[in-house]
């Protein structure tokens, strides 16, 4: 018997340990779900603002122009760095992309609307009015516009100078006889188109990045939920094994942990189809249960009572000489008393065990009859 009770305690401790581990995983899953919701909401706002924008078309044209420009300008880049002409191309490509984005912030209203939503949803700016936010946005986009405009002029000037330098070197080297012509100006024209068509490209990359983050969060969340679900089942399994081995849920000195009670709540009440509700941390409240205890002849009984709910919350007390008892149970919504132990004292070793479904709340009063 002592060996079984030792096993019972071991099973209970296993259940409690796994329940604590589950609680930590739930916290991680809640944080992941919150991040997932925020980035989904953010992406939807971006999509809504850019719904009528030719973002895909212009981005495709931008890539086409960038490739053509790279091929045509390669001879210019080889003059500067013969061993790594691609490095110059990469620098010009990235510079043009950033300049294009700065110009777009001023020229495309949807970009400003996106900025407004970003500011408005940032807790740091919660005290600002819409007018104050728009004032900040206009100041920011105007500054970026001038940076973009001046930077574009400088970039085109540098590319023009390099093109003229290449022509000069080719003439001096006897490679060509004629000076700077229309063909030599093609890279300059292509950069102008590249900056124009690239106005949506950084925004498109940002949206792709959000989509990748969404997939990452979804994968992590699904993995966590699967683990939580398995651990919850294990908690209940080990707890029930403890009961089978003689663990007395009514008279154990320490209260059953909130984590174990939450496992029973989650298993019985929640569905994986509603992840937000499945992962929420349920809050306990005080509920009342009223009992009248009498024998089979209807005579009232003054006895000590232990009660255990379906979610393993407990309460105890004594009925009065009229057999009435009013008990407070601190538990979750929709819980009910599942097991009642009746004895002559709190430590009675021969308590009568009664199983059933006894709803809790002021609207319920239960008559319990025993031999």
C-alpha positions in Angstrom: 0.0 0.0 0.0 2.8 2.4 0.9 4.5 1.6 -2.4 1.4 2.5 -4.3 1.0 5.8 -2.4 4.7 6.5 -3.3 3.9 5.8 -6.9 0.8 8.0 -6.7 2.9 10.9 -5.4 5.5 10.3 -8.1 2.7 10.4 -10.8 1.3 13.6 -9.3 4.7 15.2 -9.3 5.2 14.3 -12.9 1.9 15.8 -13.8 2.7 19.0 -11.9 6.2 19.2 -13.5 4.7 18.8 -17.0 1.9 21.3 -16.2 4.5 23.9 -15.3 6.4 23.2 -18.5 3.1 23.6 -20.4 2.5 26.9 -18.8 5.9 28.2 -20.0 5.1 26.9 -23.5 1.7 28.6 -23.5 3.4 31.9 -22.6 5.8 31.5 -25.5 2.8 30.6 -27.8 0.8 33.6 -26.6 3.7 35.9 -27.5 4.2 34.2 -30.9 0.5 34.5 -31.6 0.5 38.2 -30.6 3.4 38.9 -32.9 1.7 36.9 -35.7 -1.5 38.9 -35.4 0.4 42.2 -35.4 2.4 41.5 -38.5 -0.7 40.1 -40.3 -2.6 43.2 -39.4 0.3 45.4 -40.6 0.6 43.5 -43.9 -3.2 43.9 -44.5 -2.9 47.6 -44.0 -0.1 47.8 -46.5 -2.0 45.7 -49.0 -5.1 47.9 -48.6 -3.2 51.1 -49.2 -1.3 49.7 -52.2 -4.4 47.9 -53.6 -4.5 50.1 -56.7 -0.8 50.7 -57.0 1.1 49.1 -60.0 3.6 47.7 -57.6 4.2 44.4 -59.4 4.4 45.9 -62.9 6.8 48.6 -61.9 9.0 46.2 -59.9 9.2 43.9 -62.9 10.1 46.8 -65.2 12.7 48.0 -62.6 14.4 44.6 -62.6 14.4 44.4 -66.4 15.9 47.9 -66.7 18.5 47.1 -64.0 19.7 44.0 -65.8 19.9 45.8 -69.1 21.7 48.7 -67.5 24.2 46.2 -65.8 25.0 44.5 -69.1 25.5 47.8 -71.0 27.4 49.6 -68.3 29.8 46.7 -67.6 32.4 48.2 -69.9 32.3 51.4 -67.9 32.7 49.5 -64.6 35.6 47.5 -66.0 37.5 50.7 -66.6 37.2 51.6 -62.9 37.8 48.2 -61.3 38.8 45.6 -63.9 39.0 42.8 -61.3 35.5 43.4 -59.8 33.2 45.5 -62.0 30.2 44.0 -60.3 31.1 45.8 -57.1 30.6 49.2 -58.7 27.3 47.9 -60.3 26.1 46.8 -56.8 26.9 50.2 -55.2 25.1 52.1 -58.0 22.2 49.6 -57.9 21.7 50.0 -54.1 22.2 53.7 -54.2 19.6 54.1 -57.0 17.2 51.9 -55.1 17.4 54.0 -51.9 17.1 57.3 -53.9 14.1 55.9 -55.7 12.4 55.0 -52.4 13.0 58.4 -50.9 11.4 60.1 -53.9 8.5 57.7 -53.7 7.7 58.7 -50.2 6.8 62.2 -51.4 5.4 61.4 -54.8 3.1 58.4 -53.9 0.3 59.1 -51.5 -0.1 55.5 -50.5 3.4 55.5 -49.0 2.4 58.4 -46.7 -0.8 56.6 -45.7 1.3 53.6 -44.8 3.6 55.8 -42.7 0.6 57.2 -40.9 -0.7 53.7 -40.0 2.8 52.8 -38.7 2.9 55.9 -36.5 -0.7 55.6 -35.3 -0.2 51.9 -34.3 3.0 52.7 -32.4 2.4 53.1 -28.7 5.3 55.5 -28.5 3.1 58.1 -30.4 -0.2 57.3 -28.7 -0.4 60.8 -27.3 -0.1 62.5 -30.7 -3.1 63.7 -32.6 -3.6 62.7 -36.2 -2.7 66.3 -37.2 0.6 66.1 -35.3 1.4 62.7 -36.9 0.7 64.1 -40.4 2.9 67.0 -39.6 5.8 64.7 -38.7 5.2 62.6 -41.9 5.2 65.7 -44.2 8.4 66.9 -42.6 10.0 63.5 -43.0 9.0 62.9 -46.6 10.0 66.4 -47.6 13.5 65.9 -46.2 13.8 62.5 -47.9 12.5 64.0 -51.2 15.3 66.5 -51.2 17.9 63.8 -50.3 16.5 61.7 -53.1 16.5 64.5 -55.6 20.0 65.8 -54.8 21.3 62.2 -54.6 19.8 61.4 -58.0 21.5 64.4 -59.6 24.8 63.4 -58.1 24.5 59.8 -59.1 23.7 60.7 -62.7 26.6 63.2 -62.7 28.9 60.5 -61.5 27.7 58.0 -64.1 28.0 60.7 -66.8 31.5 61.5 -65.8 32.5 57.8 -65.8 30.9 57.4 -69.3 32.9 60.4 -70.6 36.1 59.1 -68.9 35.7 55.7 -70.6 35.3 57.4 -74.0 38.4 59.5 -73.4 40.4 56.4 -72.4 39.2 54.5 -75.4 40.2 57.4 -77.7 43.6 57.7 -76.1 44.1 54.0 -76.4 43.2 53.9 -80.1 40.1 51.8 -79.5 37.8 54.4 -81.0 37.9 57.5 -83.1 34.6 59.3 -82.4 33.8 61.1 -79.2 30.9 60.7 -76.8 27.7 59.7 -78.6 24.1 58.6 -78.1 25.1 55.0 -77.3 27.3 56.2 -74.5 24.4 58.1 -73.0 22.3 55.0 -72.8 23.5 54.0 -69.2 22.5 57.5 -68.0 19.0 57.2 -69.5 18.6 53.7 -68.1 19.5 54.9 -64.6 16.7 57.5 -64.9 14.2 54.8 -65.7 15.7 52.6 -63.0 15.0 55.2 -60.4 11.5 55.8 -61.7 10.5 52.2 -61.9 12.1 51.3 -58.6 9.8 53.4 -56.5 7.9 50.4 -55.2 10.7 47.9 -55.0 11.8 48.4 -51.4 8.2 48.4 -50.4 7.7 45.1 -52.2 10.7 43.7 -50.4 9.4 44.8 -47.1 6.1 43.1 -47.8 7.9 39.9 -48.8 9.8 40.1 -45.6 6.5 40.3 -43.6 5.2 37.3 -45.5 8.3 35.3 -44.6 8.0 36.3 -40.9 4.3 35.3 -41.0 5.3 31.8 -42.2 8.0 31.6 -39.6 5.6 32.6 -36.8 2.9 30.2 -38.0 5.4 27.3 -38.1 6.6 28.1 -34.6 3.1 28.5 -33.3 1.9 25.2 -34.8 4.9 23.4 -33.3 4.2 25.0 -29.8 0.5 24.2 -29.9 1.2 20.6 -30.9 3.6 20.3 -27.9 1.1 22.0 -25.6 -1.6 19.7 -26.7 0.6 16.6 -26.1 1.8 17.8 -22.7 -1.7 18.6 -21.6 -2.7 15.1 -22.4 0.3 13.8 -20.5 -0.6 16.0 -17.5 -4.0 14.5 -17.3 -2.7 11.0 -17.9 -0.2 11.1 -15.0 -2.8 12.8 -12.7 -5.3 10.1 -13.4 -2.6 7.5 -12.8 -2.0 9.1 -9.4 -5.7 8.8 -8.6 -5.6 5.1 -9.6 -2.7 4.5 -7.2 -4.6 6.0 -4.3 -3.8 9.7 -4.5 -6.6 11.4 -2.5 -7.6 14.6 -4.3 -9.9 15.6 -1.4 -7.6 15.4 1.6 -4.1 16.0 0.2 -2.7 18.9 2.4 -1.5 21.1 -0.5 -3.9 22.4 -3.1 -3.7 21.0 -6.6 -1.6 23.4 -8.7 -3.3 26.0 -10.9 -1.3 24.5 -13.8 -2.9 21.1 -13.4 -6.3 22.6 -13.1 -5.7 24.7 -16.3 -4.7 21.5 -18.1 -8.1 19.9 -17.3 -9.8 23.1 -18.3 -8.0 23.3 -21.6 -8.6 19.6 -22.4 -12.3 19.7 -21.6 -13.3 23.1 -22.7 -11.2 24.4 -25.5 -10.7 23.6 -29.1 -7.6 23.7 -31.3 -9.8 25.3 -34.0 -9.8 28.5 -31.9 -6.1 29.0 -31.1 -6.6 32.4 -29.4 -9.0 30.9 -26.9 -7.0 27.7 -26.6 -4.0 29.6 -25.5 -5.6 32.2 -23.3 -4.9 32.1 -19.6 -8.3 31.4 -18.0 -9.2 33.5 -14.9 -10.6 31.9 -11.8 -13.5 33.4 -9.9 -15.3 32.6 -6.6 -18.4 30.5 -7.1 -21.0 29.4 -4.6 -22.4 25.9 -4.3 -25.3 25.1 -1.9 -25.9 21.6 -0.5 -28.5 20.0 1.7 -27.2 16.7 3.2 -29.8 14.2 4.4 -30.2 10.5 4.9 -32.5 8.3 2.8 -35.4 9.1 5.2 -35.0 12.8 4.7 -33.3 13.5 8.0 -30.7 16.3 7.9 -27.1 15.4 8.5 -24.3 17.5 9.9 -21.2 16.1 8.2 -17.8 17.3 7.0 -17.7 17.6 3.2 -14.8 17.7 0.7 -15.7 18.6 -2.9 -13.6 18.3 -6.0 -14.6 19.9 -9.3 -14.1 18.7 -12.8 -11.1 21.0 -13.2 -9.8 19.7 -9.8 -10.5 22.8 -7.7 -11.4 21.9 -4.2 -13.4 23.2 -1.2 -14.5 21.8 2.1 -16.6 22.6 5.1 -19.4 21.3 7.4 -23.1 21.2 6.9 -25.2 22.7 9.8 -27.6 20.7 11.9 -30.3 21.3 9.3 -28.1 19.7 6.8 -27.4 22.9 4.9 -24.0 24.0 3.7 -22.9 27.0 1.5 -19.4 26.6 0.1 -17.1 28.8 -2.0 -15.2 27.3 -4.9 -12.4 29.3 -6.6 -12.4 27.9 -10.1 -12.9 28.5 -13.8 -16.1 29.3 -15.7 -18.4 26.4 -16.5 -16.8 24.1 -13.9 -18.9 21.8 -11.8 -18.5 19.6 -8.8 -17.7 16.1 -9.8 -16.8 14.3 -6.6 -18.2 14.8 -3.1 -16.6 13.1 0.0 -18.7 12.9 3.1 -17.3 12.0 6.5 -17.5 12.7 10.2 -14.4 14.9 10.2 -11.9 16.4 7.8 -9.5 13.5 8.3 -12.0 10.7 8.3 -10.4 7.7 6.6 -13.8 6.1 5.7 -15.4 8.9 3.8 -18.3 8.2 1.5 -17.5 9.1 -2.1 -20.3 10.4 -4.4 -19.8 11.0 -8.1 -22.0 13.1 -10.2 -22.5 16.4 -12.0 -23.4 19.3 -9.6 -23.4 22.7 -11.3 -22.1 25.6 -9.2 -23.6 29.1 -8.7 -26.3 30.8 -6.6 -29.0 29.4 -8.8 -28.2 25.8 -7.9 -29.0 24.0 -4.7 -28.3 20.3 -4.5 -29.8 17.7 -2.2 -27.4 14.9 -1.4 -28.9 11.7 0.2 -26.7 9.1 1.7 -27.2 5.9 3.7 
